[in-house]
Amino acid sequence: MKIIIDAMGGDHAPQAPVEAAARAVDELGIDIVLVGDTPVIEKELAKYKYTKERITIAHAPEVISNHEEPAKAVRKKKGASVVVAAGMLKRGEGDAMLSMGNTGALLSAGLLIVGRIKGIIRPALATILPTAKGPKILIDAGANTNCKPENLVQFGIMGSVYMENVHGLSSPTVGIISNGEEEGKGDELTKKTYPLMKKAPFDFIGNIEGRDVMEGTADVMVCDGFVGNVILKTVEGMGHVIGSMVKQLFTKNLKTKIGALFVMDGVKDFKKMMDYREYGGAPLLGTKRPVIKGHGSSDALAVFSAIRQAERFVSTDVINCIAEKIKYDVMEENDNA
């Protein structure tokens, strides 16, 4: 198996992608292609010990920054690392692609270069959220801000397939994020999506409210990209704030410092559960080949987790499973609703 990594994307590039790659090739037994400025990557690789023949470099002298218009930059910058990586993936020179760089550029490269699975209307970002009942998936987490009911149904199908194959859940439950549990609650999009979800080929449990997200009420939580991105950023911020508040409380005085010693193991477990670095990246579900978006601030641990996630994505044949399941005609069901 070969994973293609955009080594120039992210706040800690190329250090984090290179360090993670050096670790992954031996621990996971895979091959990796690092895409980016060859001299820069070679200099970074020299710092680590790894099986030399398992890592190769594909030269890409350009980078798409967060300040550029994504689709335009993807079309114009043929030598950008994310563009070169996507081209390699399309040509079958690797089994999956990972980037921590510009989200819009990766989405554009996924759509314009890698392409969509036949029948998929819009690919969607699916991110793992830590909940009281274990990891659950939120889809869409930011790829599509304006959606139609049939988009959300396909998000549910893709998310269900991913959770079943990658996380080993039998018949994952699917819910729509809304402002009330009743079928009649929600905005126009939610109301029109609900009856289609009831007919879709997955275990639909109805609407779920914002308070249910971190409870883990549904295995797959479906929404448009605007709502999903707000939820994702809220959860990330909540984790940081809670960690900071707990630290302040435990260092308040001598008594609290002593008390902290008795609960420190639990605090560490909670911190690990809320740490995005443990969960990898967000797969762009719906593309012809596996594309994964890593967090922009990913360090080496986060990138390694994303590489491990990519390996699991490929080995469980998610793409073909989605292609088979998506034959369900959403548009026809919408016409009959």
Secondary structure by P-SEA (a helix, b strand, c coil): cbbbbccccccccaaaaaaaaaaaaaaccbbbbbbccaaaaaaaacccccccccbbbbbbccccccccaaaaaaacccccaaaaaaaaaaaccccbbbbcccaaaaaaaaaccccccccccbbbbbbbbbccccbbbbccccccccccaaaaaaaaaaaaaaaaacccccbbbbbbbccccccccccaaaaaaaaaaaaccccccccccccccccccccbbbbcaaaaaaaaaaaaaaaaaaaaaaaaaaaccaaaaaaaaaaaaaaaaaaaaacccccccccccccccbbbbccccccaaaaaaaaaaaaaaaaaaaaaaaaaaacccaaaaaaac
